[in-house]
Amino acid sequence: MTGTLMTIESAAKTTGLMLSGGLDSGILLGHLLGQGRRVQPFFIRAGLVWEEGEFRATEQYCHAWASPELAPIVVFEIPANDLYGAHWSTTGRDVPDASSADEAVFLPGRNALLTIKPLLWCAARGIEELALGVLGTNPFPDATPAFFESYAAAVGAASGRHVRIVRPFAHLDKRQVMQLGRAMPLRWTFCCIAPVDGRHCGRCNKCAERRAAFRLIDAEDPTEYAYDS
């Protein structure tokens, strides 16, 4: 599945998936497998401080599924250090804390960087769609339907083959997505932007969001946090 050769039938049944290690993309993985899709996950290394924790979690999460329809993770290197410079995402200093607004974690052009290589990879192998676990409540300008449609069209024009960017959760809120994932191995997901020795810190913006997500469905949070709050 990960090589350059893929049958027409296999490609037609395969969905590429941006798998970050977080709750939303992890639940989307289970959702796609439940629909009988073959899933080709992609992980992007951009040189950001939380990526090693994300990648270990992504490997563990995929292993927990143990599905023959889940292809090995394809990892792409897209360094962003030269783009973001001495930013909290590359230095780990002054990371937005639990009291910060969502806008504090915005990384300009993040979705454009994350999807460019997976789109081209899928186009070269005849895979017709790339899925993202983006919710309709995402407030950022690179998470709108207009952005994804125009960006996919531009990459398709460059590659000669169009790959759709799909957002199966665009009509759902966080509570609904968490309900879908209630029985999934969510303990192996990772949402922290200031990890401590590979663990969730418990104090950053994303850890606060993670705690709130489990509360939305009155579920026990299985996460081991370095700090209680």
N, C-alpha and C positions, 0 to 999 in steps of 0.2 A: 504493500500500500504506500510505502514512503518513497519508493524508487521512482525512476522516470517513466516506467511503463505501468499502465493501468488500463484494464479493459473498459470498453464503453459502458458496459453494464455496471461495473464497480464504481466508475466515476459518477454515473447518474444517481447511484444510491448513497453517495458520500457527501457529507456536509463538512466543510472546514469549520473549525471552532477556535476562536481566540480564547484560550484558557489561561487566565491570570493567576489561578489559585484561590480566588475569592469566592464568596458565597454565590453571587449571581451567575457567574460563568460555570461554576461547579454544578449548580442546580440545572443549568441549561444542558450540560453534558448528560446528566441523567435523563432529562426530558427528551433529548434527541434519541438516546439509546432506547428509551421506552416507546418511541414512535417507529422503531425498527430501522433507524438510519445507521449507516456506517459513519463513524466520526473520526475525522483527522484533526487532532488538537495541535495548536501552535502556541509556543511560548517565546516571548521576546525578551532578550537581554539588552538593556539600554544603559547599564552602568549606574542604576539607581540603588539606593542603600538597602532597600527591602527585598531585592530580587532573589537572593539566595534562599531566604526563608520561603518566598513564594514558590520557587522551583522545587524545593524539597517537598513542600506540601502538595504541589501539583503531581509529582511522581507518586507520592503515597496515595493520593486521592484516586488516580487512575488505577493503581495497583488494587485498591479496594474494590473497584468495579469488576475487575477480572473478566471483562467481556471480550469475546472474539471479534466483536464489531467495533472495538476501539483500537485504532492504529497507534503505533508508537508516537510519542511527542516529537514534533519537528521544532528545533530550536533555531531561532535566527538572532544574529547579532546586529543591533542597530544602535551604536553608541550615541548617547545624547549629551555626554558631558560637555562637549564643545559647544553645544547649543544652549544648554541651561546654565553653564558656568558654575559659579560658587553659590548654588541654590540649595535650599534645604533638602531637596530630593537627591542631590548628589553628595552633599556633605554630612547630612544627618544632624545638622545644627538648626535650632529654632524650628523644629517640626511643628506644624499646627496641632494644638492639643485638643482635648475633648470638648472644650468650650468654643472652639472656632467654628465659623460658618463653613458650609460646603465649598464656597468660592475660594477658601484659603488653600484648598488642595488642587486647584486647577493648574494643569500643565499645558501650556499653549501647544496646539498641534498634536497632542498626544495620540488621538485616534488615527490621524494621518500617518504618523510614524509607525504605529503598531500594525497597521493593516497593509502597508505597501508591499512588503515581501510575501506575506501569505496570499494576497490577491494574485500576484504574479505567479506564485507557486501553483495555486489552484488552476489558473488559466492555462499553464503549461501542461497540466495533467487532465484537463477536461472536467474538473470539478466545477459545478455551476453556481455554488453558493458558499458564502462565508458567513457564519453566524456569530453574533456578539450578544452578550448578556446585558445589553443596555436597556434600562427601564425608561418608560415614557416620561418619568419625572426627572430624568437627568437634566440639570440646568445649563450645561455647557454648550457653546456654539458648535463644537465638533461632534455633537451627539444628536443632531436633528435629522429628520428624514431628508431634508433638502441637501444637507452636507453629504450624507452617505450615498444618496442617489447620484449626485454630481461627481463625487470622488470616484465611485465605482465606474461611472461612465468614462471619466478621464483615464483611469488605469486601463479600462477595456480598450479605449482607443489606442493607447500606447502599446498594448500587448497583442491586439488583434482578436481578442476573445473576451467577452464580457462575463464577469463573475458578479452575481448579485450579493449585496450585503444585506443580510436579513437580521431582524431583531424580534425573535419570537415572543419576547417579554415586553414589547413596547406598549402593550395595552394593559399591563399589570402593574400594581403597586408592590411595594416591598413585602407587605403582609401576604399577598397572594403568592408571590414567588417563594417565600419561606414556607408557606403551606405546601406547595408543590414538592419542596425538598425535605419535608419533615422526616421522612424515613430514609433519607440518603445519608452517606457517611460524612456529614458536614464537619466532624471533628478534624478532618484532614484538610480543611480549607484554611486559607491564610489571608488576613485582611489588614495587617499592621504596616505602618509606614515608619516606625521607629523601633524595630525589633531589638530585643535584649537577649543576647546569646541564642539567637534563633527562635525565641519565643515572642508571642504577642506582648507588647509592652503594657497594655491596659490603660494607657494614658493619652494616646494620640487620637486624632479625629476619626480615623478608621476603626480603631478599637471601640470607641464610643458608638459608632455606627453598628458595629458587629454586636455589641451587647444589646443595643436597642432592637436589632433584628430578631434575636431569639425571644426577647420580651414580647414582641408583637404577636407571637403565636403561643405565648405562655409555655415555652419549651425551656428545658434546662440547657444552659450554655456549657458545652463540653470543653471550652477553650481553657488552656492553662495560661494565665496572664502573669507576667513578671511582677506587676503591681496590682493591688486590689482596685485602685482607682487613680 
